[in-house]
């Protein structure tokens, strides 16, 4: 059974549905069968998504820390110049 993404034309609800051959899914919100099949993204396991999110967070934190260090160094240098 393939998994498809749909958007209901009646209520605009977006959802996924497993569709068997010869069956027509209905919107879980309004029960309408007037659906538009969406382009599905490729499947990625949860573990891969979690790892990608963790990697992205680490990279963002590293960039933020580097930016903060540069700002602190500039501030320290400015104070040092004022004192001398």
C-alpha positions in Angstrom: 0.0 0.0 0.0 1.5 3.3 -1.1 1.5 6.3 1.3 0.3 9.5 -0.4 0.0 13.1 0.7 -3.4 14.8 0.1 -5.0 18.2 0.5 -8.7 18.3 0.8 -10.3 20.8 -1.7 -13.3 21.2 0.6 -11.6 22.2 3.8 -7.9 22.5 2.9 -6.8 19.9 5.4 -3.5 18.3 4.5 -2.9 14.7 5.5 -1.3 11.4 4.5 -3.2 8.2 3.7 -2.3 4.6 2.8 -4.2 3.9 -0.3 -5.1 0.4 -1.5 -5.6 -0.2 -5.2 -9.2 0.5 -6.2 -10.0 2.5 -3.1 -10.6 6.3 -2.7 -9.4 8.0 0.5 -11.6 10.6 2.3 -10.6 13.6 4.3 -10.3 12.7 8.0 -11.6 16.2 8.9 -14.7 16.6 6.8 -15.1 13.2 5.1 -14.9 14.7 1.6 -13.5 12.6 -1.3 -12.6 15.8 -3.3 -8.9 15.5 -2.7 -5.8 16.7 -4.5 -2.8 14.4 -4.3 0.3 16.3 -3.4 3.9 15.7 -4.4 5.3 13.6 -1.6 8.8 14.1 -0.2 11.1 11.1 -0.1 11.0 8.9 3.0 13.6 9.5 5.6 13.8 7.4 8.8 13.2 9.1 12.1 16.7 8.3 13.2 18.1 10.1 10.2 15.8 13.1 10.8 16.8 13.3 14.4 20.5 13.2 13.5 20.1 15.8 10.8 18.3 18.1 13.3 21.0 17.5 15.9 23.7 18.3 13.3 21.9 21.4 12.3 21.5 22.6 15.9 25.2 21.9 16.7 26.2 23.9 13.6 24.0 26.8 14.5 25.2 26.8 18.0 28.8 26.8 16.8 28.2 29.7 14.5 26.5 31.6 17.3 29.3 30.9 19.7 31.9 32.0 17.2 30.0 35.3 16.5 29.7 35.9 20.3 33.4 35.3 20.7 34.3 37.8 18.0 31.9 40.4 19.6 33.4 39.8 23.0 36.9 40.2 21.7 36.0 43.5 19.9 34.4 44.8 23.1 37.4 43.8 25.2 39.8 45.5 22.7 37.6 48.7 22.7 37.7 48.8 26.5 41.5 48.1 26.5 42.0 51.1 24.2 39.8 53.3 26.3 41.9 52.5 29.4 45.2 53.3 27.8 
